[in-house]
């Protein structure tokens, strides 16, 4: 086979160029590019580690600020609850005072009304007594033909009205 026969002639030149090519590749890639890439990777790792430390510090600070905010918020909430309780107590006292004034006014009005009712009852009882006495005097004078005194007729009507 002629291809195999030519192998000896071209073998040494191919090995020479292969070594040249791999040598150039080794120095360009291995000595030039790989260290730069490794430095970049190391720099990124350092930057990521620094960013993680900064994020952890920021999270710790945020947690501390949140805790202090919660403390202030709870204190403000307790203060607001105290203010609300004071306002409710003051409003209840004011309402109670207004109710007491209104109740006193109502009691006075009721007492006046009861007094007027009692006077009206007495006046009505006096009127009934007067009408009954006149009617009794008229009935006695018509039926019996007697003329009785006003005091006697009123006494009999009062006794009848009281005892039924």
Backbone as JSON Lines, residues from 0, in Angstrom:
{"i":0,"aa":"X","n":[0.83,-1.15,0.0],"ca":[0.0,0.0,0.0],"c":[0.9,1.24,0.0]}
{"i":1,"aa":"X","n":[0.63,2.05,-0.92],"ca":[1.52,3.19,-1.05],"c":[1.32,4.2,0.08]}
{"i":2,"aa":"X","n":[0.15,4.28,0.68],"ca":[-0.08,5.25,1.74],"c":[0.79,4.92,2.96]}
{"i":3,"aa":"X","n":[0.94,3.65,3.25],"ca":[1.72,3.23,4.39],"c":[3.2,3.44,4.09]}
{"i":4,"aa":"X","n":[3.59,3.3,2.9],"ca":[4.98,3.48,2.52],"c":[5.38,4.93,2.69]}
{"i":5,"aa":"X","n":[4.54,5.85,2.48],"ca":[4.85,7.27,2.6],"c":[4.88,7.72,4.06]}
{"i":6,"aa":"X","n":[4.43,6.9,4.94],"ca":[4.31,7.28,6.35],"c":[5.67,7.63,6.94]}
{"i":7,"aa":"X","n":[6.7,6.95,6.61],"ca":[8.02,7.23,7.14],"c":[8.55,8.58,6.69]}
{"i":8,"aa":"X","n":[8.24,8.98,5.48],"ca":[8.74,10.25,4.95],"c":[8.08,11.45,5.64]}
{"i":9,"aa":"X","n":[6.8,11.34,5.88],"ca":[6.06,12.48,6.44],"c":[5.91,12.41,7.98]}
{"i":10,"aa":"X","n":[6.27,11.29,8.55],"ca":[6.06,11.07,9.98],"c":[6.85,12.06,10.81]}
{"i":11,"aa":"X","n":[8.06,12.24,10.55],"ca":[8.89,13.12,11.34],"c":[8.45,14.58,11.2]}
{"i":12,"aa":"X","n":[8.06,15.06,10.0],"ca":[7.62,16.44,9.84],"c":[6.27,16.66,10.55]}
{"i":13,"aa":"X","n":[5.43,15.68,10.54],"ca":[4.12,15.8,11.22],"c":[4.32,15.88,12.73]}
{"i":14,"aa":"X","n":[5.23,15.09,13.27],"ca":[5.5,15.12,14.7],"c":[6.09,16.49,15.05]}
{"i":15,"aa":"X","n":[7.01,17.01,14.2],"ca":[7.6,18.3,14.45],"c":[6.52,19.4,14.53]}
{"i":16,"aa":"X","n":[5.65,19.45,13.56],"ca":[4.61,20.48,13.54],"c":[3.58,20.26,14.66]}
{"i":17,"aa":"X","n":[3.35,19.01,15.0],"ca":[2.45,18.73,16.12],"c":[3.04,19.27,17.41]}
{"i":18,"aa":"X","n":[4.32,19.08,17.65],"ca":[4.97,19.6,18.84],"c":[4.98,21.13,18.84]}
{"i":19,"aa":"X","n":[5.21,21.74,17.69],"ca":[5.19,23.2,17.59],"c":[3.78,23.72,17.94]}
{"i":20,"aa":"X","n":[2.79,23.13,17.32],"ca":[1.42,23.57,17.55],"c":[1.02,23.4,19.03]}
{"i":21,"aa":"X","n":[1.27,22.24,19.6],"ca":[0.93,22.02,21.01],"c":[1.76,22.89,21.94]}
{"i":22,"aa":"X","n":[2.98,23.17,21.6],"ca":[3.83,24.07,22.4],"c":[3.25,25.48,22.41]}
{"i":23,"aa":"X","n":[2.92,25.98,21.2],"ca":[2.32,27.31,21.1],"c":[0.99,27.35,21.86]}
{"i":24,"aa":"X","n":[0.21,26.32,21.67],"ca":[-1.09,26.24,22.35],"c":[-0.89,26.21,23.87]}
{"i":25,"aa":"X","n":[0.12,25.45,24.33],"ca":[0.38,25.37,25.77],"c":[0.76,26.74,26.32]}
{"i":26,"aa":"X","n":[1.65,27.44,25.65],"ca":[2.09,28.73,26.17],"c":[0.99,29.79,26.05]}
{"i":27,"aa":"X","n":[0.23,29.77,24.96],"ca":[-0.82,30.79,24.79],"c":[-1.97,30.52,25.76]}
{"i":28,"aa":"X","n":[-2.45,29.3,25.76],"ca":[-3.61,28.99,26.6],"c":[-3.18,28.71,28.03]}
{"i":29,"aa":"X","n":[-2.23,27.82,28.22],"ca":[-1.83,27.38,29.55],"c":[-1.14,28.44,30.36]}
{"i":30,"aa":"X","n":[-0.27,29.21,29.73],"ca":[0.49,30.21,30.47],"c":[-0.13,31.61,30.38]}
{"i":31,"aa":"X","n":[-0.9,31.85,29.34],"ca":[-1.46,33.2,29.17],"c":[-2.91,33.32,29.6]}
{"i":32,"aa":"X","n":[-3.75,32.43,29.14],"ca":[-5.19,32.58,29.36],"c":[-5.66,31.93,30.66]}
{"i":33,"aa":"X","n":[-5.17,30.77,30.98],"ca":[-5.65,30.04,32.16],"c":[-5.38,30.83,33.45]}
{"i":34,"aa":"X","n":[-4.2,31.41,33.65],"ca":[-4.01,32.19,34.88],"c":[-4.97,33.37,34.98]}
{"i":35,"aa":"X","n":[-5.25,34.02,33.83],"ca":[-6.18,35.15,33.85],"c":[-7.59,34.66,34.23]}
{"i":36,"aa":"X","n":[-7.98,33.53,33.67],"ca":[-9.3,32.97,33.98],"c":[-9.35,32.56,35.45]}
{"i":37,"aa":"X","n":[-8.3,31.96,35.95],"ca":[-8.27,31.55,37.36],"c":[-8.29,32.76,38.28]}
{"i":38,"aa":"X","n":[-7.56,33.84,37.89],"ca":[-7.61,35.07,38.68],"c":[-9.03,35.66,38.68]}
{"i":39,"aa":"X","n":[-9.67,35.6,37.52],"ca":[-11.04,36.11,37.44],"c":[-11.98,35.28,38.31]}
{"i":40,"aa":"X","n":[-11.82,33.97,38.29],"ca":[-12.66,33.08,39.11],"c":[-12.4,33.35,40.59]}
{"i":41,"aa":"X","n":[-11.15,33.5,40.97],"ca":[-10.81,33.78,42.37],"c":[-11.37,35.15,42.78]}
{"i":42,"aa":"X","n":[-11.26,36.12,41.88],"ca":[-11.8,37.45,42.16],"c":[-13.32,37.38,42.34]}
{"i":43,"aa":"X","n":[-13.97,36.63,41.49],"ca":[-15.43,36.48,41.62],"c":[-15.8,35.78,42.92]}
{"i":44,"aa":"X","n":[-15.03,34.74,43.28],"ca":[-15.29,34.04,44.54],"c":[-15.13,34.98,45.72]}
{"i":45,"aa":"X","n":[-14.06,35.79,45.69],"ca":[-13.85,36.77,46.77],"c":[-14.97,37.8,46.8]}
{"i":46,"aa":"X","n":[-15.38,38.28,45.63],"ca":[-16.46,39.27,45.56],"c":[-17.77,38.67,46.08]}
{"i":47,"aa":"X","n":[-18.06,37.42,45.71],"ca":[-19.28,36.75,46.18],"c":[-19.23,36.58,47.69]}
{"i":48,"aa":"X","n":[-18.07,36.18,48.23],"ca":[-17.93,36.01,49.67],"c":[-18.12,37.35,50.38]}
{"i":49,"aa":"X","n":[-17.55,38.42,49.82],"ca":[-17.71,39.75,50.42],"c":[-19.17,40.2,50.35]}
{"i":50,"aa":"X","n":[-19.81,39.94,49.23],"ca":[-21.23,40.3,49.1],"c":[-22.1,39.52,50.08]}
{"i":51,"aa":"X","n":[-21.79,38.23,50.28],"ca":[-22.54,37.43,51.24],"c":[-22.34,37.94,52.66]}
{"i":52,"aa":"X","n":[-21.1,38.35,52.99],"ca":[-20.85,38.92,54.32],"c":[-21.6,40.23,54.49]}
{"i":53,"aa":"X","n":[-21.6,41.07,53.46],"ca":[-22.32,42.35,53.52],"c":[-23.82,42.11,53.64]}
{"i":54,"aa":"X","n":[-24.33,41.12,52.9],"ca":[-25.76,40.8,52.98],"c":[-26.12,40.28,54.36]}
{"i":55,"aa":"X","n":[-25.26,39.47,54.94],"ca":[-25.51,38.94,56.29],"c":[-25.5,40.08,57.3]}
{"i":56,"aa":"X","n":[-24.55,41.0,57.16],"ca":[-24.49,42.15,58.07],"c":[-25.74,43.03,57.9]}
{"i":57,"aa":"X","n":[-26.15,43.24,56.65],"ca":[-27.35,44.04,56.4],"c":[-28.58,43.36,56.97]}
{"i":58,"aa":"X","n":[-28.66,42.02,56.83],"ca":[-29.8,41.29,57.38],"c":[-29.82,41.39,58.91]}
{"i":59,"aa":"X","n":[-28.64,41.27,59.54],"ca":[-28.56,41.4,61.0],"c":[-28.97,42.8,61.44]}
{"i":60,"aa":"X","n":[-28.53,43.81,60.7],"ca":[-28.92,45.18,61.04],"c":[-30.42,45.38,60.83]}
{"i":61,"aa":"X","n":[-30.96,44.83,59.75],"ca":[-32.4,44.93,59.5],"c":[-33.19,44.22,60.6]}
{"i":62,"aa":"X","n":[-32.71,43.06,61.04],"ca":[-33.38,42.35,62.14],"c":[-33.35,43.17,63.42]}
{"i":63,"aa":"X","n":[-32.2,43.81,63.69],"ca":[-32.1,44.65,64.9],"c":[-33.03,45.85,64.79]}
{"i":64,"aa":"X","n":[-33.08,46.47,63.62],"ca":[-33.97,47.62,63.43],"c":[-35.44,47.19,63.54]}
{"i":65,"aa":"X","n":[-35.74,46.0,63.0],"ca":[-37.12,45.51,63.1],"c":[-37.49,45.24,64.56]}
{"i":66,"aa":"X","n":[-36.55,44.68,65.31],"ca":[-36.82,44.42,66.74],"c":[-37.04,45.72,67.49]}
{"i":67,"aa":"X","n":[-36.21,46.74,67.2],"ca":[-36.41,48.03,67.89],"c":[-37.71,48.68,67.42]}
{"i":68,"aa":"X","n":[-38.04,48.53,66.14],"ca":[-39.31,49.07,65.65],"c":[-40.49,48.38,66.34]}
{"i":69,"aa":"X","n":[-40.41,47.06,66.46],"ca":[-41.5,46.33,67.13],"c":[-41.63,46.78,68.58]}
{"i":70,"aa":"X","n":[-40.49,47.01,69.24],"ca":[-40.53,47.48,70.63],"c":[-41.21,48.84,70.69]}
{"i":71,"aa":"X","n":[-40.8,49.76,69.8],"ca":[-41.44,51.09,69.77],"c":[-42.91,50.97,69.43]}
{"i":72,"aa":"X","n":[-43.23,50.11,68.47],"ca":[-44.63,49.96,68.05],"c":[-45.48,49.41,69.2]}
{"i":73,"aa":"X","n":[-44.93,48.44,69.93],"ca":[-45.68,47.89,71.08],"c":[-45.86,48.95,72.16]}
{"i":74,"aa":"X","n":[-44.82,49.76,72.39],"ca":[-44.95,50.85,73.37],"c":[-45.98,51.87,72.91]}
{"i":75,"aa":"X","n":[-45.95,52.22,71.62],"ca":[-46.94,53.16,71.09],"c":[-48.34,52.58,71.17]}
{"i":76,"aa":"X","n":[-48.47,51.29,70.89],"ca":[-49.78,50.64,70.95],"c":[-50.31,50.65,72.39]}
{"i":77,"aa":"X","n":[-49.41,50.36,73.35],"ca":[-49.82,50.39,74.76],"c":[-50.21,51.8,75.17]}
{"i":78,"aa":"X","n":[-49.44,52.78,74.71],"ca":[-49.78,54.18,75.01],"c":[-51.12,54.55,74.41]}
{"i":79,"aa":"X","n":[-51.35,54.12,73.18],"ca":[-52.64,54.41,72.52],"c":[-53.79,53.73,73.26]}
{"i":80,"aa":"X","n":[-53.56,52.5,73.71],"ca":[-54.61,51.8,74.46],"c":[-54.91,52.55,75.76]}
{"i":81,"aa":"X","n":[-53.85,53.05,76.42],"ca":[-54.06,53.83,77.65],"c":[-54.82,55.11,77.36]}
{"i":82,"aa":"X","n":[-54.48,55.78,76.27],"ca":[-55.18,57.01,75.88],"c":[-56.64,56.71,75.57]}
{"i":83,"aa":"X","n":[-56.87,55.61,74.88],"ca":[-58.25,55.22,74.55],"c":[-59.02,54.9,75.83]}
{"i":84,"aa":"X","n":[-58.38,54.19,76.76],"ca":[-59.06,53.86,78.02],"c":[-59.37,55.13,78.8]}
{"i":85,"aa":"X","n":[-58.42,56.09,78.83],"ca":[-58.68,57.36,79.51],"c":[-59.83,58.11,78.85]}
{"i":86,"aa":"X","n":[-59.82,58.13,77.52],"ca":[-60.9,58.82,76.79],"c":[-62.23,58.16,77.07]}
{"i":87,"aa":"X","n":[-62.24,56.83,77.09],"ca":[-63.5,56.12,77.39],"c":[-63.98,56.44,78.79]}
{"i":88,"aa":"X","n":[-63.04,56.46,79.74],"ca":[-63.41,56.76,81.13],"c":[-63.95,58.18,81.24]}
{"i":89,"aa":"X","n":[-63.28,59.14,80.57],"ca":[-63.76,60.52,80.6],"c":[-65.12,60.63,79.93]}
{"i":90,"aa":"X","n":[-65.29,59.94,78.8],"ca":[-66.57,59.98,78.1],"c":[-67.67,59.35,78.94]}
{"i":91,"aa":"X","n":[-67.33,58.25,79.62],"ca":[-68.32,57.59,80.48],"c":[-68.69,58.51,81.65]}
{"i":92,"aa":"X","n":[-67.68,59.18,82.23],"ca":[-67.96,60.09,83.34],"c":[-68.81,61.27,82.86]}
{"i":93,"aa":"X","n":[-68.48,61.8,81.68],"ca":[-69.26,62.92,81.14],"c":[-70.68,62.47,80.82]}
{"i":94,"aa":"X","n":[-70.82,61.28,80.24],"ca":[-72.14,60.76,79.92],"c":[-72.93,60.52,81.21]}
{"i":95,"aa":"X","n":[-72.24,59.98,82.22],"ca":[-72.91,59.74,83.5],"c":[-73.37,61.05,84.13]}
{"i":96,"aa":"X","n":[-72.51,62.07,84.02],"ca":[-72.88,63.37,84.57],"c":[-74.07,63.95,83.81]}
{"i":97,"aa":"X","n":[-74.03,63.86,82.48],"ca":[-75.17,64.35,81.69],"c":[-76.43,63.56,82.02]}
{"i":98,"aa":"X","n":[-76.28,62.25,82.2],"ca":[-77.44,61.43,82.56],"c":[-77.98,61.82,83.94]}
{"i":99,"aa":"X","n":[-77.06,62.12,84.87],"ca":[-77.5,62.54,86.2],"c":[-78.26,63.86,86.12]}
{"i":100,"aa":"X","n":[-77.75,64.81,85.32],"ca":[-78.44,66.09,85.14],"c":[-79.8,65.86,84.49]}
{"i":101,"aa":"X","n":[-79.83,65.02,83.45],"ca":[-81.09,64.73,82.77],"c":[-82.05,64.02,83.72]}
{"i":102,"aa":"X","n":[-81.51,63.08,84.52],"ca":[-82.36,62.36,85.46],"c":[-82.93,63.31,86.51]}
{"i":103,"aa":"X","n":[-82.11,64.25,86.97],"ca":[-82.6,65.24,87.94],"c":[-83.7,66.09,87.32]}
{"i":104,"aa":"X","n":[-83.49,66.48,86.06],"ca":[-84.51,67.27,85.36],"c":[-85.78,66.45,85.18]}
{"i":105,"aa":"X","n":[-85.62,65.2,84.82],"ca":[-86.78,64.32,84.65],"c":[-87.49,64.12,85.99]}
{"i":106,"aa":"X","n":[-86.7,63.91,87.05],"ca":[-87.3,63.73,88.38],"c":[-88.07,64.98,88.8]}
{"i":107,"aa":"X","n":[-87.49,66.15,88.53],"ca":[-88.18,67.4,88.88],"c":[-89.47,67.54,88.08]}
{"i":108,"aa":"X","n":[-89.38,67.24,86.79],"ca":[-90.58,67.31,85.94],"c":[-91.62,66.3,86.4]}
{"i":109,"aa":"X","n":[-91.17,65.11,86.76],"ca":[-92.08,64.06,87.23],"c":[-92.72,64.45,88.55]}
{"i":110,"aa":"X","n":[-91.91,65.02,89.45],"ca":[-92.47,65.47,90.74],"c":[-93.51,66.56,90.51]}
{"i":111,"aa":"X","n":[-93.23,67.48,89.61],"ca":[-94.2,68.54,89.29],"c":[-95.47,67.95,88.69]}
{"i":112,"aa":"X","n":[-95.27,66.96,87.8],"ca":[-96.44,66.33,87.18],"c":[-97.25,65.57,88.22]}
{"i":113,"aa":"X","n":[-96.55,64.85,89.12],"ca":[-97.27,64.12,90.17],"c":[-98.03,65.08,91.09]}
{"i":114,"aa":"X","n":[-97.4,66.21,91.35],"ca":[-98.06,67.23,92.18],"c":[-99.32,67.75,91.48]}
{"i":115,"aa":"X","n":[-99.16,68.03,90.19],"ca":[-100.33,68.52,89.44],"c":[-101.42,67.46,89.35]}
{"i":116,"aa":"X","n":[-101.0,66.2,89.2],"ca":[-101.99,65.11,89.14],"c":[-102.7,64.99,90.48]}
{"i":117,"aa":"X","n":[-101.93,65.08,91.57],"ca":[-102.54,64.98,92.9],"c":[-103.51,66.14,93.12]}
{"i":118,"aa":"X","n":[-103.1,67.34,92.69],"ca":[-104.0,68.49,92.83],"c":[-105.24,68.31,91.97]}
{"i":119,"aa":"X","n":[-105.03,67.77,90.75],"ca":[-106.19,67.53,89.87],"c":[-107.11,66.48,90.48]}
{"i":120,"aa":"X","n":[-106.52,65.46,91.14],"ca":[-107.36,64.43,91.79],"c":[-108.16,65.06,92.94]}
{"i":121,"aa":"X","n":[-107.45,65.87,93.72],"ca":[-108.16,66.52,94.83],"c":[-109.26,67.43,94.31]}
{"i":122,"aa":"X","n":[-108.92,68.16,93.26],"ca":[-109.93,69.07,92.69],"c":[-111.09,68.27,92.12]}
{"i":123,"aa":"X","n":[-110.73,67.15,91.44],"ca":[-111.8,66.31,90.88],"c":[-112.63,65.69,91.99]}
{"i":124,"aa":"X","n":[-111.96,65.24,93.09],"ca":[-112.69,64.66,94.21],"c":[-113.58,65.71,94.86]}
{"i":125,"aa":"X","n":[-113.04,66.93,94.98],"ca":[-113.86,68.01,95.54],"c":[-115.06,68.3,94.63]}
{"i":126,"aa":"X","n":[-114.77,68.31,93.31],"ca":[-115.88,68.56,92.37],"c":[-116.91,67.44,92.43]}
{"i":127,"aa":"X","n":[-116.42,66.18,92.51],"ca":[-117.35,65.05,92.61],"c":[-118.15,65.15,93.89]}
{"i":128,"aa":"X","n":[-117.45,65.5,94.97],"ca":[-118.13,65.63,96.26],"c":[-119.19,66.74,96.21]}
{"i":129,"aa":"X","n":[-118.8,67.84,95.58],"ca":[-119.74,68.96,95.46],"c":[-120.95,68.56,94.61]}
{"i":130,"aa":"X","n":[-120.69,67.92,93.49],"ca":[-121.79,67.49,92.6],"c":[-122.64,66.45,93.31]}
{"i":131,"aa":"X","n":[-121.99,65.5,94.02],"ca":[-122.74,64.46,94.72],"c":[-123.57,65.07,95.84]}
{"i":132,"aa":"X","n":[-122.98,66.05,96.55],"ca":[-123.73,66.71,97.64],"c":[-124.93,67.46,97.08]}
{"i":133,"aa":"X","n":[-124.75,68.19,95.99],"ca":[-125.88,68.9,95.38],"c":[-126.95,67.94,94.88]}
{"i":134,"aa":"X","n":[-126.46,66.84,94.25],"ca":[-127.42,65.86,93.74],"c":[-128.16,65.21,94.91]}
{"i":135,"aa":"X","n":[-127.46,64.9,95.99],"ca":[-128.09,64.28,97.15],"c":[-129.1,65.23,97.75]}
{"i":136,"aa":"X","n":[-128.73,66.5,97.92],"ca":[-129.65,67.49,98.48],"c":[-130.9,67.6,97.6]}
{"i":137,"aa":"X","n":[-130.7,67.65,96.27],"ca":[-131.86,67.75,95.37],"c":[-132.73,66.5,95.46]}
{"i":138,"aa":"X","n":[-132.08,65.32,95.52],"ca":[-132.86,64.07,95.57],"c":[-133.64,64.0,96.88]}
{"i":139,"aa":"X","n":[-132.96,64.34,97.99],"ca":[-133.64,64.28,99.29],"c":[-134.78,65.29,99.32]}
{"i":140,"aa":"X","n":[-134.56,66.48,98.8],"ca":[-135.63,67.49,98.85],"c":[-136.76,67.09,97.93]}
{"i":141,"aa":"X","n":[-136.52,66.45,96.83],"ca":[-137.6,66.04,95.93],"c":[-138.32,64.82,96.45]}
{"i":142,"aa":"X","n":[-137.55,63.86,96.91],"ca":[-138.2,62.61,97.31],"c":[-138.79,62.75,98.72]}
{"i":143,"aa":"X","n":[-137.97,63.21,99.65],"ca":[-138.44,63.26,101.03],"c":[-139.04,64.61,101.37]}
{"i":144,"aa":"X","n":[-138.79,65.62,100.61],"ca":[-139.29,66.94,100.87],"c":[-138.57,67.6,102.02]}
{"i":145,"aa":"X","n":[-137.37,67.13,102.37],"ca":[-136.62,67.71,103.48],"c":[-135.58,68.67,102.93]}
{"i":146,"aa":"X","n":[-135.28,69.65,103.73],"ca":[-134.24,70.59,103.37],"c":[-133.11,70.38,104.37]}
{"i":147,"aa":"X","n":[-131.98,69.79,103.89],"ca":[-130.84,69.47,104.75],"c":[-129.76,70.53,104.6]}
{"i":148,"aa":"X","n":[-128.96,70.7,105.64],"ca":[-127.86,71.66,105.6],"c":[-126.7,71.13,104.75]}
{"i":149,"aa":"X","n":[-125.93,72.07,104.3],"ca":[-124.81,71.72,103.41],"c":[-123.81,70.84,104.14]}
{"i":150,"aa":"X","n":[-123.52,71.1,105.43],"ca":[-122.55,70.32,106.18],"c":[-123.01,68.88,106.38]}
{"i":151,"aa":"X","n":[-124.27,68.68,106.63],"ca":[-124.82,67.34,106.85],"c":[-124.73,66.53,105.56]}
{"i":152,"aa":"X","n":[-125.12,67.14,104.45],"ca":[-125.1,66.42,103.16],"c":[-123.66,66.09,102.78]}
{"i":153,"aa":"X","n":[-122.75,67.05,102.96],"ca":[-121.33,66.81,102.6],"c":[-120.74,65.72,103.49]}
{"i":154,"aa":"X","n":[-121.04,65.68,104.74],"ca":[-120.54,64.64,105.64],"c":[-121.04,63.27,105.22]}
{"i":155,"aa":"X","n":[-122.33,63.17,104.86],"ca":[-122.88,61.88,104.44],"c":[-122.25,61.44,103.1]}
{"i":156,"aa":"X","n":[-122.06,62.38,102.2],"ca":[-121.44,62.03,100.9],"c":[-119.99,61.59,101.11]}
{"i":157,"aa":"X","n":[-119.24,62.29,101.99],"ca":[-117.84,61.94,102.26],"c":[-117.77,60.54,102.86]}
{"i":158,"aa":"X","n":[-118.64,60.25,103.79],"ca":[-118.64,58.93,104.43],"c":[-118.96,57.86,103.42]}
{"i":159,"aa":"X","n":[-119.89,58.11,102.55],"ca":[-120.26,57.16,101.52],"c":[-119.14,56.97,100.51]}
{"i":160,"aa":"X","n":[-118.46,58.06,100.16],"ca":[-117.38,57.95,99.19],"c":[-116.17,57.22,99.77]}
{"i":161,"aa":"X","n":[-115.89,57.43,101.05],"ca":[-114.74,56.8,101.68],"c":[-115.0,55.33,101.91]}
{"i":162,"aa":"X","n":[-116.17,54.93,102.42],"ca":[-116.45,53.54,102.76],"c":[-117.17,52.81,101.66]}
{"i":163,"aa":"X","n":[-117.6,53.45,100.67],"ca":[-118.27,52.81,99.54],"c":[-119.68,52.66,99.8]}
